[in-house]
Amino acid sequence: MDTRTLAVLVAVLASCSGPRPRAEVISVAPSPVPGHQRVTLALRNEGPGHGDVEVEVTLTAPTGRTLRERRTIELTDHMQRDLVVDIPAPPDTYIASASAKYPD
């Protein structure tokens, strides 16, 4: 296989690899929706691919109780966006975490 063919093959495979998502929690606060907590995330695609990404947000109360919410979000190449997730939860002081992955 010559160098040019190999370069084209590598470029095609890289474009089919899908997104490389990353989620970071920006804030947790009571939601304007009664009985909910609002989590704001920064969601980024750190790669050149595009596709649907599974985002999971977890709220943990001081008692250890955890609440989870999942969303599917479409990301294009190198896209960055904020995502707001309202999670049904009683009033409390929560710590939030988030993960994002491209399904295999």
N, C-alpha and C positions, 0 to 999 in steps of 0.2 A: 504494500500500500504506500503510495507516495505521500509526501508531506502535505500537499494541498488537500487531498482526500481525507487525510487524518484530521486536519484542522477543521474541515467542514463537519466531519462526524462529531468531533468534540463540541463544536458550537451547537449542533442540533441536540446532542444529549444534555448539554447545560441548560438549554432553553426548555427542556422537558422535565427538569428536576423539580419543579414546583417551588413555592415560596419557602423562605427560611424565616418564619415568624418569631417575633419576640414581643412579650407583653410586660408592661411595668405599671404598677399601681401608682396613680397620681394622688388620689384622695379617697377617703371614706367619710360620708356624712349622712345625716338623716335625709331621706328623699322627700320631695314635695308630695309624693304619693303616700298617703297614710299607710302605716304598717310596713314600710319598706326602708331599706338602707340603700344609698346610692354610692356606687363605686365608679370612679372615673379612671380609665386606663389609657396609656399610650401604647398603641399597637403599631408595630413596624414590620415590614418585610425587608430583611437585610440581604435578600438575594434577588437575582434577575428573573426568577420564575413567577408565575401567577397561579392562583387556584383558591379553593375554599379551605379555610383554616378553622380548626376547632379551638375555641377559647373557653377556658374554664376559670371561673372566679370563685374563690372560697373566702367566706367570712368566718372568723373564729372569735368567739366571745371569751371573756375571762374564765368562764366556767368550763371551757373546753368544747362547748357545743359548736358544731360546724354546720354551715349552710353553703350549698353550692348552686351555681347557675351556669349553664352551658349555652354557648351561642356559636353559630357557624357564620363566618364573615368571609367575603371574597376579598382577596388582596391582589393587586397588580404589582408588577416589578418595582421594587424600591419604594413602595407606597408607605406613607405614614399617616395615621389618623388617630383621633381620640375616640374612645368608645365609652358610652355611659350605660351602666347596667344597674337597674333597680331590682333588688333582691328582697322578696318577702322576708321580713325579720322584725322581731320585737325590738323596742328601744334598748340599747346597750352600747357599750364601748367595744367596737370590733377592730380586729386586725384583718386586713385583706391581703390575699395573695392571688396571683393570676398566672396561668400558663397558656401557651398557644402552641399548637402543633399542626403540621401538615399531615393528614392521614397517609399511612403507608399503602 
